[in-house]
Amino acid sequence: MILVARRDERLIELADQLQREHPELLVHIRKVDLADFGQLQAFLEQLDREKLEVDLLINNAGLGDSGPFAESDPDRNKEMTVLNVATLTLATRHLLPRMIAQHRGAILNVSSS
């Protein structure tokens, strides 16, 4: 299992909990700001170099906002679009061919309203 997030402390906490509850599980953690295309690309290339198999991609990173869209912050809108759409698309496009080649895999896109 590879856990990815912007903050180390949350990753370490979750990895520790998962390994306590599932001792047979090997958990890798990667600190990556998925809203940063450079960090995303470096992470995907690292997966390729390490030849880690990806059987399940859960696209769960996302941002939201509230209030009238006409009054929203354009910079915040851009940040949300990058993370909620572009990052999800790039990660899926990068990993899907590997899943097809290994004849197994699934992609779960999580969103909220």
N, C-alpha and C positions, 0 to 999 in steps of 0.2 A: 504494500500500500504506500502510495506517495501522497503526502499531505502538503498542500501549498497554501501559503497565506503571507500577508505583509509583515506580520509581527511574530517574532520568535517565541515569545512567552506563550501565546495561545497554541502554537504548533507543538511545543514541547509538552504542554499540559495535556493536550488531546492525545498525542502519541503515547505518553505515559499511561493515560487511562486505558487506551486501546490495548496496549501490551499487557497491562494488569489483567484486563478482562479476557484477553485472547492471547495467551503466551506463545502460541504457535505462529502468530502473525508477525511478519517482518515489516516494520514501519519506517519509511524514509520521510524526512522532512526537508522542505525546501522553502527558504524565505524568498518570495518573489512578489513584487508589486505587479499584478496582472494588468493594471491600467497603463503600464509602461511597456510599449512595444519592444524596446531593447531588452528589458528583463524577460519578457515573455519569450522572445526569440532565443535568447541565451539558454533559458530553461528547456525549451523544446530541443535545442541542439544538444544539451547535456543529456537528455533522455536518450537521444540517438547514440551518443558516444558511449553511454553506460549500457546500452542495449537492454534497458529495462522493458519488459513486456507490459503493455497496458491492455488490460481486459475490460476495464470499466472506466469511462470518463464521466465524472459528475461535474457538470458546469453549474456551480453553485455560487460563484462570486457575483456580486451585483450591488448596484447603488439605486437608491430611490429618492424621491423628493415629494413634497406636498405643496399644495397651494395652486393658485391659478398659473397655468403655463405661460400666459402672456406677461406675467410678472416674474418669471423664473430667471435665474442667473444663467446667462449663456455659457459661461465657463463650466458651471456645474452640469449643464445639459451636455456639453461636449464630453466631459469626464464620464458621465453616465452612458453615453452612446458608445464611447470607446470600450468601456468595461462590459456593458451589458450586451453589446452586439459584436463589435469587431474582435475583441479578445475571444469570445465564445466561438466565433466563426473561424478564426485563425487556428486555435487549439484543435477544434474538431477537424478541420481540413488537414492539419498536420498528422493527427493520430489515426484518423479513419483508415487510410491505406494500410497501415500496419495491422489494424484489426482485421481487415479484409484478407490480407496475406496470411495471417495466422488462423483464419477460419473461425474466429471467435471474437467476441467483444460486444459491448453495448455502450450507448451514450445516453445519459440522463440529463436533460436541461431543466433546471429548477428555477422557478420564478415566483414572484409574489405580486399581490395586487394592492 
